[in-house]
Structure formats: structure tokens, C-alpha cells
Amino acid sequence: MSSKKFVARKKFMKNNTLASTLSEDKVFSLTSRTTNKSYVDTSVKKLLVVADIIRGKNVEEVLTILHNLPQKVAKILYKHVKSAAANATNNAWLDFSTLYVERIDLWRGTNIKRTRFASRSRIHSYLKYRSFVRVVLNSK
């Protein structure tokens, strides 16, 4: 009976359009460069606000925008985009002026449980959120 389930699962994955789109989603063009940052010390909601501002813009413009924003997240993304641009120019020999932010992928990381001491010998617990960031740069 378990072999029938395996064959049915194999047929489902073969004919499933969602499985094929997931595998194609991870494929990038030859001119695009990706960089990943793991366990960023902020939540995805805070990153999403700034990431929506800079998606699809030129790297020079993105760096000036991120340098002038007051959020802590902007400083983190500034370092990340600057590193990605440096990798694209040094490793792939792409022109800096033609680079733009094609995609920014954000997803949740692990949560860390912390405790805060309260009055009358009580303890309140809270969560510190982590997130993952992927920046995809491409040349025009």
C-alpha cells in the first residue's frame, strides 16, 4: 500500500503546475546577481516598509534613499545593497550605473524568547524576531 502512495505522489509532483513554477522561480538570468543575509535582527514587517520603497529602482538612487532614511532597517539594507553591487561589479564585471534592484525577498527567521523582570517577583516573556533577506540585482 505504501508503494501506491509513493507512485501517486510522484505522479502528482510530475503533473503539478505549482511544483514546476516553484523550481522556475529560483532560476535567475545570467546578468543577475543575488546576495543573502541571514538572521537580521528585525522583523519582516519593518523590512517590508523600506523594501517596498526601493524595489525596481537604480542602485545609485537606492543607495542615496537608504542613506537618508531614519530607520534602522535602512542602514542594514544599505550595507546589503552596497555589498551586492560591489560583488556584481567585481565578480561579474557588470557596470555599476546599469544595475537596478530586480527583487527583494523577505521571509521570517527564527524567533528568540526573552524574559523581562517585572514587579512583585514576576517575569514577562517576549519574542525577538529575526528575518532573512535576499537582494537580486540585474543590469539593464
Number of C-alpha atoms within 10 A of each C-alpha: 5 7 8 9 10 11 11 12 12 12 11 12 13 11 11 11 10 10 12 12 10 10 9 10 8 7 8 12 7 9 14 18 23 18 17 13 14 13 15 18 16 18 20 20 13 13 22 15 13 17 22 10 12 21 17 16 15 20 24 16 13 20 19 11 15 23 15 10 13 9 14 13 21 21 15 16 23 18 14 18 24 15 13 22 28 15 16 23 16 12 10 13 11 19 13 16 14 13 22 24 22 18 17 19 12 18 15 17 18 12 15 10 10 10 10 9 10 10 7 6 6 8 11 10 10 12 11 12 17 18 20 20 21 18 22 20 25 23 19 11
